[in-house]
C-alpha cells in the first residue's frame, strides 16, 4: 500500500455532498448566536444598552462583559517562555472573550445575542445601543514603535511585547567587518487573510447533571481547543469538556487556537440550557479569523571575495495585532530563524525580532509559520547578491549550498540535515524548465514589448516535531480501527493512515477505519500542524503495529504448536521459520477473542497504543523554478511556466503529496502576486471582502510541473518527510526572483509582495 496513488477514501462522501461540516450539524431545540463586533479599532466602551434587544421577538439573551465577569470566566491567555534580550518575559495580557472597557481592533466582540433563529439574533443585534469613545489607532509596526504612538496595553510600553535575539552577535559582526561584499534588502512579508473555504463555527451543549460541555467545531486537533477552553476559558476540569471536530474545509494553521467564540457559545449553552450554534459569515471571517504573516525584515548577507557566504543577519519587526496567541511570538523568532541560513553553509547568523501590538486583527500561524518568511529572506538575498557581484544566481548557489556528500550536516541554527541533494534538485528543475533556451524566449518576448524573467528558489524546512497519540485495535470481524490526535482539514488523513496501517498487516484498505477529531476517543496528544502529522502519527502506527504483531506471535505459536521465537510475520500471516507451516493473521485475530485459545495471562483482543514524541526533525527540500512575463503597458505579471523538483523521502500516496504541493504553491503565488490586507489609519480593514481581497483563481496559475527525487529520511522508520508547507516556502521567493529578473533591465532591483499590476506599473513608469 505504501507508495500507491490509491483513490481518496474521503471523496466518496464529499463528492456526493454527504460530508459533515460544522454548518451541516443540528441539535434538537438549538438556539443561534450572533457576535456583535466593534466597528472601531481603538475606543473606550462608554455605554451598552441592551434593553430593546432583549425584548425583540425570538431573542433569548443578550450577553456583555459584565455578565461574563459575573460568572467569573471567559478569557484567553496562552503561555510563552520566550524572553527579551534584557531577560524580561514576553508580555501577554489576557484577552477577554467579550471586550471589557476597551476595544482594540475592528472585530473585537462586544456582545453576544442568543435567539431562536439566526435572523432573530441578527435583528436583536441591530437594536443594541453601543456608545464608543474613539481613541487614536495604530496599524503598522513602525507606527506602533514610534515615540508618542497610541498605547494598546499599559503592560506593554511602546507597544513592544517582545524584543528577542538569537544567534551569535559577535561572530556575525566580525564576519561582516571582514566581508568583501555585503548585500542588503528591506523585505515586506505582507499580511494575508487565510480565507479557508469553510468558515469557523461552534455548536455547544451543556449537561447540567454532569457539569459537562460538548463542543463541535472545526479545528486542527481537538486538544488544542479543549485544554485552554477548560483551563482558562470555562475554568473547569478538562474532564468536563468534550470537543468534536467533524469534516474541516481548510485550516492552514488558522484553526489551531482557541478563539473567543469557543468560550462564548459554550457559556451561552450553559446559561440557556439548550444547544447554541454560531457560524461565521464571510464578512465575520475577514475580521474574526486570525491573519497571517505581516513582518518587515531588514536583511543583510556578508560574502568573501570568492562569493562564499560568511554571515547573515536580520532585524524583523513583527505585527502581532491587538492580542497575542501562542504562535504569534514564536513565528518570527525561534520558529522562523531555524531557516535563516536556508540550504547554505553560513558560519554565523544573528537575528533580532521585535514583536509588536497594533490595532489590527491578531496574527496566528499560517501555512509554514516562519519557515516561508525566513526562506524568502535568504533566497532573495542570494539572488540580489549574485546580481550585485555579476554572478549567475545558479553559480552562487552552487558555491554555497550544502553538498549531498556532507550529510549529515549541522547548521549554525541547530538543525541537522540528515539527507538531501540541494544542488541536484536545482539542476534537475532547470532541466525541466529548459533553462538553456530561456534567453531565446526572453528575446521573443522583448520583440512583443514584454519583459520576461526566470527565477528560482531552493528550500528546506524542519518538519516532524511534537507528538501524536495513536491507537490501533482489531475487532472480532477483523476490522482495524486507527485513532489519532492529528486532525484532517482536507489533506486526506483517512487515506494516508489507512495505507500505512494496511501495509503493516497486509490487509485491504477496506478493513481499516480511521477515527480522529473526538477528544472522547483520541485521548491526549497534539493535533495537526507544521507538516508533521504523517511523519509523527505514521511512526506511531508502525510502532503500535509492531506491538500487535508481537502479541499475535504468541498466539500464532500456540496455534502452530511452536515456540513464538521460531515464528515470523510474513505476507499477512505467521510462519514457522524455515518451514511452510503457517497460520493466517485472521485466524490469529479470531484466537485473540477466544478465551479457550488465550494464554492464562493474556487479555482478549489485539490492540496497542503509541504516544510518539518526535525527537528529530525531517527535512523536505527541493527547488522551484518560475518563468514570468510582464506586460509593460499594464504591469500585469503572467506565469509563463512553473517547475518543482522536491525530495519528500518515501511517499505514502504520491497523488496526495502532489496535491499538497499544488495547494501550498498556489497559496504562495497568491501572497506573491495578489493577496494583501490593507488598513486605513483609523484601523478599518479596507480589504474586508472578496470584492477587495484577491485570491488566486485557476486563470492566474499555469501548469505546475512536478518531479520527485526522494531520498529516504533517516530520522524516522518510515523514511517520510513533510510536505504541507513546502509549496509556499519555495514559491514566494521563486516568483519574486523571476519578477526582479524580468525588471532588472529597467534598473529595478527589488519589488515587495504582492507584485500587483499597479505596483509593477508604478515602478516601470515613475
C-alpha positions in Angstrom: 0.0 0.0 0.0 2.8 2.4 0.7 3.8 4.3 -2.5 0.4 3.8 -4.2 -1.8 6.6 -5.5 -5.0 5.0 -4.3 -8.2 7.0 -4.6 -9.0 9.1 -1.6 -11.3 7.2 0.8 -12.8 10.6 1.8 -14.1 11.5 -1.6 -17.0 9.0 -1.9 -18.9 11.1 0.7 -17.5 14.5 -0.1 -18.2 14.5 -3.8 -21.8 13.5 -3.2 -22.4 16.3 -0.7 -22.5 13.8 2.2 -19.7 15.4 4.3 -20.4 16.5 7.9 -19.1 20.1 8.2 -20.0 22.3 11.1 -22.9 24.0 9.3 -24.4 20.6 8.4 -24.9 19.8 12.1 -28.1 20.4 14.0 -29.1 19.8 17.6 -32.7 19.5 18.8 -34.0 22.8 20.0 -30.8 24.6 19.3 -30.5 28.4 19.6 -28.5 30.7 17.4 -25.9 33.2 18.3 -24.6 36.4 16.6 -21.5 38.2 17.7 -21.8 42.0 17.9 -18.4 43.3 16.9 -16.6 46.6 17.3 -16.8 49.0 14.4 -13.8 50.9 15.7 -10.2 49.8 16.0 -9.5 51.6 19.3 -12.1 53.0 21.6 -13.4 53.2 25.1 -16.7 51.4 25.7 -18.8 54.2 27.3 -22.2 52.6 27.4 -24.0 49.4 26.2 -27.8 49.4 26.3 -29.4 46.0 25.6 -33.0 46.8 26.8 -34.6 47.0 23.3 -32.6 44.0 22.1 -33.8 41.6 24.8 -37.4 42.5 24.0 -37.0 41.7 20.3 -39.0 38.7 19.0 -37.1 35.4 19.4 -34.2 36.9 21.4 -33.4 34.7 24.4 -30.5 36.5 25.9 -28.0 39.4 25.3 -24.7 39.0 27.0 -21.9 41.5 27.6 -18.7 41.6 29.5 -20.4 42.4 32.8 -22.3 39.0 32.5 -19.1 37.2 31.7 -17.3 38.8 34.7 -20.2 38.0 37.0 -19.9 34.3 36.1 -16.1 34.5 36.7 -14.8 33.2 33.4 -14.1 34.0 29.8 -10.6 34.9 28.7 -7.7 33.6 26.6 -4.1 33.7 27.6 -1.5 31.4 26.1 1.8 30.7 27.8 5.1 31.6 26.1 8.5 31.0 27.6 10.3 33.5 25.3 12.2 36.3 26.8 13.5 39.7 25.6 17.2 40.5 25.4 17.0 42.1 28.8 15.7 39.0 30.4 12.1 40.2 30.7 9.2 37.9 29.9 7.0 38.1 26.9 4.2 40.5 27.6 0.8 38.8 27.0 -2.2 40.4 28.7 -5.3 38.2 29.0 -7.8 38.6 26.1 -11.4 38.8 27.3 -13.9 36.8 25.3 -16.1 39.9 25.4 -14.3 43.3 25.3 -14.3 45.0 28.7 -13.6 48.7 29.0 -11.9 49.0 25.6 -12.0 47.6 22.1 -8.6 47.1 20.4 -9.4 46.2 16.8 -12.3 46.2 14.3 -13.9 42.9 15.1 -13.4 42.8 18.8 -16.6 41.2 20.3 -18.7 43.5 22.4 -21.9 41.5 22.9 -23.4 38.1 22.1 -27.1 37.8 21.1 -28.7 34.4 21.5 -32.1 33.8 19.8 -34.4 31.1 18.4 -33.2 31.8 14.9 -30.2 33.3 13.2 -32.4 36.1 11.7 -33.9 36.9 15.1 -30.4 37.1 16.6 -29.3 39.5 13.8 -32.4 41.6 14.4 -31.7 41.7 18.1 -28.1 42.7 17.4 -29.3 45.7 15.4 -31.2 47.0 18.5 -28.2 47.1 20.9 -27.1 50.7 21.5 -23.3 50.9 21.9 -21.5 54.1 22.6 -17.8 54.2 21.9 -15.3 57.0 22.5 -12.8 56.9 19.8 -9.1 56.7 20.5 -6.2 57.1 18.2 -5.2 53.8 16.5 -2.0 52.4 15.1 -2.0 49.7 12.4 1.7 49.1 11.4 4.8 48.2 13.3 6.7 51.4 12.6 3.9 53.5 13.8 3.4 51.3 16.9 7.0 51.7 17.9 7.2 55.4 17.2 7.5 57.9 20.0 4.1 59.1 21.2 2.3 56.2 19.5 -1.2 55.2 20.9 -0.8 52.6 23.5 -2.8 49.4 23.4 -1.8 47.9 26.8 -0.4 49.6 29.9 1.7 46.4 30.4 3.5 46.9 27.1 5.1 50.4 27.0 5.8 51.4 23.4 3.5 48.5 22.2 6.5 46.2 22.5 5.6 42.7 23.6 9.0 41.1 22.9 12.5 42.2 21.9 14.2 38.9 21.1 17.6 38.0 19.8 19.1 34.7 18.5 22.4 33.6 17.1 26.0 34.9 17.7 26.1 38.6 17.5 29.9 38.9 18.0 30.8 36.3 15.4 28.3 37.8 12.9 29.6 41.3 13.4 33.2 40.0 12.9 32.2 38.3 9.7 30.5 41.4 8.3 33.5 43.5 9.3 35.8 41.3 7.2 33.4 40.8 4.3 34.4 41.7 0.8 30.8 42.4 -0.1 27.5 43.0 1.8 24.1 42.7 0.2 21.2 44.5 1.9 17.5 44.2 1.4 14.4 45.5 3.1 11.7 42.9 2.7 8.0 43.1 3.4 6.2 39.9 4.2 2.7 41.1 3.6 -0.3 40.4 5.9 -2.8 38.0 4.4 -6.3 36.7 5.2 -6.4 32.9 5.5 -9.8 32.6 3.7 -10.4 28.9 4.3 -13.2 27.5 2.2 -15.2 26.7 5.4 -15.6 29.5 7.9 -15.3 28.8 11.6 -18.3 27.8 13.7 -19.3 26.3 17.1 -22.2 24.2 18.3 -22.2 23.7 22.0 -24.4 22.0 24.5 -24.2 21.6 28.3 -25.3 18.8 30.5 -26.1 20.3 33.9 -26.4 16.9 35.6 -22.8 16.0 34.7 -21.5 19.6 34.6 -20.3 18.6 31.1 -19.8 20.6 27.9 -19.8 19.3 24.4 -18.5 21.4 21.5 -18.5 20.7 17.8 -16.0 22.9 16.0 -13.6 22.7 13.1 -10.1 22.5 14.4 -6.6 21.1 13.7 -6.7 18.9 16.8 -9.4 18.8 19.5 -6.9 19.1 22.4 -5.6 22.5 21.1 -9.1 23.7 21.8 -10.2 21.6 24.7 -7.3 22.2 27.1 -7.2 26.0 27.1 -11.0 26.2 26.8 -11.3 24.2 30.1 -8.4 25.8 31.9 -8.9 29.5 31.3 -12.0 29.8 29.2 -14.5 28.0 31.3 -12.5 27.4 34.4 -13.4 23.8 34.7 -11.7 20.4 34.5 -10.7 19.1 31.1 -12.7 16.0 32.1 -15.8 18.2 31.9 -15.2 19.2 28.2 -15.6 17.1 25.1 -14.5 18.7 21.8 -15.5 17.1 18.5 -14.3 18.1 15.1 -16.3 16.9 12.1 -15.1 17.4 8.5 -13.0 20.5 8.1 -12.9 22.6 4.9 -9.4 24.1 5.1 -7.4 25.3 8.1 -3.8 26.2 7.3 -2.9 27.0 10.9 -5.7 29.4 11.5 -8.0 26.8 13.1 -5.4 25.7 15.7 -6.0 28.1 18.5 -8.8 28.8 21.0 -11.0 31.8 19.9 -13.4 33.8 22.0 -16.4 32.2 20.2 -15.5 28.8 21.6 -15.8 30.2 25.1 -18.9 32.3 24.4 -21.0 29.6 22.7 -20.2 27.1 25.4 -21.1 29.6 28.1 -24.3 30.6 26.3 -25.3 26.9 26.2 -24.8 26.6 29.9 -26.8 29.7 30.7 -29.7 28.8 28.3 -29.8 25.1 29.0 -30.1 24.5 25.2 -27.6 23.8 22.4 -26.3 27.0 20.8 -24.9 27.4 17.3 -22.7 30.1 15.8 -21.4 30.1 12.2 -19.2 32.9 10.9 -20.3 34.7 7.9 -17.6 35.5 5.4 -17.6 39.2 6.4 -17.1 37.9 10.0 -14.2 35.7 8.9 -12.2 38.7 7.5 -12.1 40.3 10.9 -12.6 37.4 13.3 -10.2 34.8 12.0 -6.5 35.2 12.7 -4.5 36.8 9.9 -1.1 35.6 8.7 2.5 36.9 8.1 2.9 40.7 8.5 6.7 41.3 9.0 9.1 43.9 7.9 12.6 42.5 7.6 15.9 44.3 7.3 18.3 41.6 6.0 22.0 41.5 5.2 24.3 38.9 3.7 28.1 39.0 4.0 30.3 37.4 1.3 34.0 36.9 0.8 35.9 37.8 -2.4 35.0 34.4 -3.9 31.3 34.8 -3.3 31.3 32.5 -0.2 28.7 33.2 2.4 30.1 34.4 5.7 27.1 35.5 7.7 23.5 36.6 7.6 21.6 38.8 9.9 18.0 40.0 10.0 16.2 42.6 12.0 12.5 41.8 12.0 9.5 43.9 13.0 6.6 41.6 13.5 3.0 42.9 13.8 1.1 40.6 16.2 -2.2 42.5 16.2 -4.2 43.5 19.2 -3.9 40.3 21.2 -1.3 37.5 21.4 -1.8 33.8 20.9 0.8 31.2 21.5 2.2 31.1 17.9 2.5 34.8 17.3 5.8 35.4 19.1 7.3 32.1 18.1 6.8 32.5 14.3 9.3 35.4 13.8 11.7 34.2 16.5 12.7 30.6 17.4 10.3 29.1 14.9 11.3 31.0 11.7 15.0 31.7 12.4 15.8 28.0 12.3 15.6 28.6 8.5 17.6 31.8 8.3 20.6 30.0 6.7 18.4 28.1 4.3 20.3 25.2 2.5 23.6 27.1 2.6 26.9 26.8 4.5 26.8 30.0 6.5 29.1 30.1 9.5 27.5 32.9 11.5 24.0 34.3 11.9 22.2 36.8 14.1 18.5 37.8 14.3 16.7 40.4 16.3 13.0 40.4 16.3 10.6 42.9 17.9 7.1 41.6 18.3 4.6 44.5 18.4 1.0 45.1 19.4 -1.2 47.1 17.0 -5.0 47.8 16.5 -5.4 45.1 13.9 -6.7 41.5 13.8 -4.5 39.2 15.8 -2.0 37.1 13.8 -1.9 33.3 14.1 0.1 30.5 12.5 -0.4 30.4 8.7 1.0 27.7 6.4 4.7 27.5 7.2 4.5 29.9 10.2 8.0 31.4 9.9 9.7 28.9 7.6 8.4 30.6 4.4 9.3 34.1 5.8 12.9 33.3 6.5 13.5 31.1 3.4 12.2 34.1 1.5 14.9 36.2 3.2 17.8 34.0 2.3 16.6 33.2 -1.2 16.0 36.9 -2.1 19.4 37.9 -0.6 21.1 35.2 -2.6 19.6 36.4 -5.9 20.4 40.1 -5.0 24.0 39.2 -4.1 24.5 37.4 -7.4 23.3 40.3 -9.3 25.5 42.8 -7.4 28.5 40.5 -7.9 27.8 39.9 -11.5 27.4 36.2 -10.9 24.8 33.8 -12.1 22.3 33.0 -9.3 22.8 29.4 -10.1 26.6 29.6 -9.7 26.3 31.4 -6.4 24.0 28.7 -5.1 26.4 26.0 -6.3 29.2 27.6 -4.4 27.3 27.8 -1.1 24.7 25.1 -0.9 25.5 22.2 1.5 26.6 19.2 -0.7 24.9 15.9 -0.5 28.2 14.3 0.4 28.3 16.5 3.6 25.2 14.8 5.1 24.5 14.7 7.9 25.2 18.4 8.2 24.8 20.6 11.3 23.7 24.1 10.6 24.5 27.1 12.8 20.9 27.4 13.8 20.9 24.0 15.5 19.4 21.9 12.7 21.0 18.7 11.5 20.2 17.8 7.9 20.1 14.0 7.6 19.7 13.9 3.9 19.1 15.9 0.7 20.6 16.8 -2.6 20.1 20.5 -2.9 22.2 21.1 -6.0 20.9 18.0 -7.7 17.3 19.2 -7.2 18.2 22.6 -8.7 20.0 21.1 -11.7 17.0 18.8 -12.5 14.5 21.7 -12.0 16.4 23.8 -14.5 16.5 20.9 -17.0 12.7 20.6 -16.7 12.4 24.4 -17.2 14.6 24.2 -20.4 16.8 26.8 -18.9 19.2 26.6 -21.8 16.7 28.1 -24.2 15.4 30.8 -21.8 17.5 33.6 -23.5 15.7 32.9 -26.8 12.3 33.1 -25.0 13.3 36.3 -23.4 14.3 37.9 -26.8 11.0 36.7 -28.3 9.0 38.3 -25.5 11.0 41.6 -25.9 10.1 41.6 -29.6 6.5 41.7 -28.5 7.1 44.5 -26.0 7.1 42.2 -23.0 9.6 41.6 -20.2 10.5 38.0 -19.4 12.3 36.7 -16.3 13.3 33.4 -14.8 13.8 32.9 -11.0 14.4 30.0 -8.7 14.4 29.2 -5.0 15.9 26.4 -3.0 14.3 25.4 0.2 14.5 23.0 3.2 12.2 23.0 6.2 12.4 21.3 9.6 9.3 19.1 10.0 8.1 16.3 12.2 8.3 17.9 15.7 6.0 17.4 18.7 3.8 14.4 19.4 0.8 12.4 18.3 -1.1 9.7 20.1 -2.2 6.6 18.0 -4.4 3.7 19.0 -4.9 0.5 16.9 -7.5 -2.1 17.7 -8.9 -5.1 15.8 -12.4 -6.2 16.4 -13.6 -9.8 16.1 -14.6 -9.3 12.4 -11.0 -8.2 11.6 -11.8 -4.5 11.2 -8.8 -2.4 12.3 -9.7 0.9 14.0 -7.0 3.5 13.9 -7.4 6.7 16.0 -5.0 9.6 16.2 -4.9 13.1 17.7 -3.9 14.7 14.4 -6.9 16.1 12.5 -7.8 16.3 8.8 -8.5 19.6 7.2 -8.6 18.2 3.6 -5.2 16.6 3.5 -6.6 13.0 3.1 -5.7 11.6 6.5 -8.2 8.7 6.2 -6.5 7.5 3.1 -2.9 8.1 4.2 -3.2 6.4 7.6 -5.3 3.6 6.2 -2.5 2.9 3.7 0.2 2.9 6.4 -1.8 0.7 8.7 -2.9 -1.7 6.0 0.7 -2.1 4.9 1.8 -3.1 8.4 -0.6 -6.1 8.5 -1.0 -6.7 4.7 -4.8 -6.2 4.9 -7.1 -4.4 2.4 -7.8 -0.7 2.9 -11.5 -1.6 3.4 -10.6 -3.2 6.7 -9.2 0.0 8.2 -11.3 2.6 9.9 -9.5 5.9 10.7 -11.0 7.9 13.5 -10.0 11.4 14.6 -11.5 14.6 15.9 -13.2 13.5 19.1 -11.5 14.1 22.4 -13.5 11.3 24.0 -11.9 8.8 21.6 -8.4 10.0 20.7 -7.2 11.0 24.1 -4.3 13.4 24.9 -1.9 14.5 22.2 -1.1 17.2 19.8 -3.1 17.9 16.6 -2.1 18.7 13.0 0.3 21.4 12.1 3.8 22.1 10.9 3.8 19.5 8.1 4.3 16.7 10.7 1.2 14.6 11.1 2.2 11.7 8.8 5.8 11.8 10.0 4.7 11.6 13.6 1.4 9.7 13.6 2.7 7.4 10.9 5.6 6.4 13.1 3.1 5.8 15.9 1.1 3.5 13.7 4.2 1.5 12.8 5.2 1.2 16.5 1.8 0.2 17.7 1.5 -2.3 14.8 4.7 -4.0 15.9 3.3 -4.4 19.4 0.2 -6.1 17.9 2.3 -8.3 15.7 4.4 -9.3 18.7 1.3 -10.2 20.7 -0.1 -12.1 17.7 3.2 -14.1 17.5 2.4 -15.6 21.0 -1.0 -16.7 19.8 0.4 -18.0 16.5 3.0 -20.0 18.3 0.3 -21.6 20.3 -1.9 -22.4 17.2 1.2 -23.8 15.4 2.4 -25.6 18.5 5.7 -23.9 18.1 7.9 -21.6 20.1 7.0 -18.0 19.4 10.7 -17.4 19.0 10.5 -19.5 15.8 7.5 -17.7 14.4 7.8 -14.7 12.0 5.2 -12.4 10.5 5.3 -12.5 6.7 2.8 -11.5 3.9 -0.2 -11.2 6.3 0.4 -14.4 8.3 2.7 -16.1 10.7 5.2 -18.7 9.6 7.5 -21.1 11.4 10.9 -20.1 10.1 12.3 -22.5 7.6 9.1 -24.4 7.0 5.8 -24.0 5.1 3.7 -24.3 8.2 1.8 -21.0 8.7 -1.4 -19.6 10.1 -3.3 -16.6 8.7 -3.5 -13.3 10.6 -7.3 -13.6 10.5 -7.1 -16.9 12.4 -4.8 -15.2 15.0 -7.4 -12.4 15.3 -10.1 -14.9 16.0 -7.9 -16.7 18.6 -7.3 -13.4 20.3 -11.1 -13.2 21.1 -11.4 -16.9 22.0 -10.9 -17.4 25.7 -10.1 -21.1 25.1 -7.2 -20.1 22.9 -5.7 -17.4 25.0 -2.8 -17.9 27.4 -3.9 -17.5 31.0 -2.2 -14.2 31.5 -3.3 -12.7 28.1 -6.1 -10.1 27.6 -8.7 -10.7 24.9 -8.2 -8.8 21.6 -5.4 -7.3 19.6 -4.8 -3.6 20.3 -1.9 -1.3 21.1 -1.2 2.4 21.7 1.7 4.6 20.9 2.1 8.2 22.0 5.0 9.1 19.8 7.2 12.1 20.5 9.4 13.1 17.6 12.9 13.9 18.9 14.5 14.7 15.5 13.2 16.7 12.5 12.9 15.5 8.9 13.9 17.9 6.1 11.9 18.0 2.9 13.8 20.0 0.3 13.8 21.0 -3.3 13.9 23.7 -5.9 11.1 25.7 -7.6 11.8 27.5 -10.9 9.4 30.1 -12.2 9.2 31.9 -15.5 7.2 35.1 -15.8 6.2 37.6 -18.5 5.3 41.2 -17.6 3.2 43.5 -19.8 5.0 46.8 -19.7 1.8 48.8 -20.5 -0.3 47.3 -17.7 2.2 45.9 -15.2 0.4 42.6 -15.3 2.5 39.5 -14.4 1.7 36.3 -16.1 3.1 32.9 -15.0 4.7 31.5 -18.2 5.9 28.3 -16.6 6.4 26.7 -13.2 8.5 23.6 -12.3 9.0 21.9 -9.0 11.6 19.2 -8.0 11.2 18.1 -4.4 12.5 15.5 -2.0 9.9 14.2 0.4 11.5 10.9 1.2 9.4 7.8 1.0 6.0 8.6 -0.5 2.9 7.2 1.1 0.5 8.4 -1.6 2.1 10.3 -4.5 -1.1 11.8 -5.7 -2.0 13.2 -2.3 1.5 14.6 -1.9 1.4 16.3 -5.3 -2.0 17.8 -4.3 -0.5 19.2 -1.1 2.4 20.7 -3.2 0.0 22.3 -5.6 -2.1 23.8 -2.9 0.8 25.2 -1.0 2.4 26.6 -4.1 -0.8 28.4 -5.2 -1.1 29.9 -1.7 2.5 31.2 -2.1 1.6 32.5 -5.6 -1.4 34.3 -4.1 0.7 36.1 -1.5 3.4 37.0 -4.0 1.1 38.4 -6.7 -2.4 39.1 -5.3 -3.2 39.0 -1.6 -2.8 41.9 0.7 -4.6 43.2 3.8 -5.0 46.9 3.8 -6.0 49.0 6.8 -6.6 52.7 6.8 -5.1 54.9 9.5 -8.1 54.5 11.7 -7.8 50.7 11.7 -10.6 49.9 9.2 -9.9 46.9 7.1 -10.2 48.2 3.5 -9.8 44.7 2.0 -12.6 43.2 4.0 -14.4 41.2 1.3 -13.6 39.3 -1.8 -14.6 42.4 -3.7 -11.3 44.0 -2.4 -9.2 41.0 -1.4 -8.0 38.9 -4.4 -7.5 35.2 -4.0 -5.8 33.3 -6.9 -8.0 31.7 -9.4 -7.4 29.0 -12.0 -6.7 31.6 -14.7 -3.9 33.1 -12.6 -2.0 29.8 -12.4 0.0 28.0 -15.1 0.6 24.2 -15.2 2.6 23.2 -12.1 5.2 20.6 -13.3 6.4 18.3 -10.5 9.1 15.7 -10.2 10.0 13.8 -7.1 13.7 13.0 -6.3 13.2 11.2 -3.0 15.9 10.3 -0.5 14.6 8.3 2.4 14.7 10.2 5.7 17.0 8.7 8.3 15.2 10.1 11.3 12.0 8.0 11.2 11.4 4.4 10.4 9.0 5.2 7.5 11.6 7.3 5.7 9.0 10.0 5.1 9.4 13.8 5.1 6.7 16.5 5.5 5.1 18.3 2.6 2.3 20.6 3.6 4.3 23.8 3.9 6.9 23.1 1.1 4.9 24.8 -1.7 4.6 28.2 -0.2 8.1 28.1 1.3 9.6 27.9 -2.2 7.1 29.6 -4.4 7.2 33.1 -2.9 10.9 33.7 -3.5 10.9 31.8 -6.8 8.2 34.1 -8.2 9.7 37.4 -6.8 13.2 36.4 -8.1 11.7 35.9 -11.5 9.9 39.2 -11.4 13.1 41.1 -10.4 15.0 39.2 -13.2 12.4 40.5 -15.7 12.6 44.1 -14.4 16.4 44.2 -14.0 17.0 45.6 -17.5 14.9 48.6 -16.5 17.1 49.2 -13.4 14.6 47.8 -10.9 16.3 45.6 -8.3 13.6 44.9 -5.8 9.8 44.6 -5.6 7.8 43.8 -2.5 4.9 41.4 -2.3 2.3 41.5 -3.6 3.6 42.3 -7.1 0.3 43.7 -8.3 -0.1 45.3 -11.8 -0.5 48.7 -10.1 2.8 48.3 -8.2 4.7 47.0 -11.2 3.3 49.7 -13.5 4.3 52.4 -11.0 7.9 51.1 -10.8 8.1 51.0 -14.6 6.6 54.4 -15.3 7.8 56.6 -12.4 
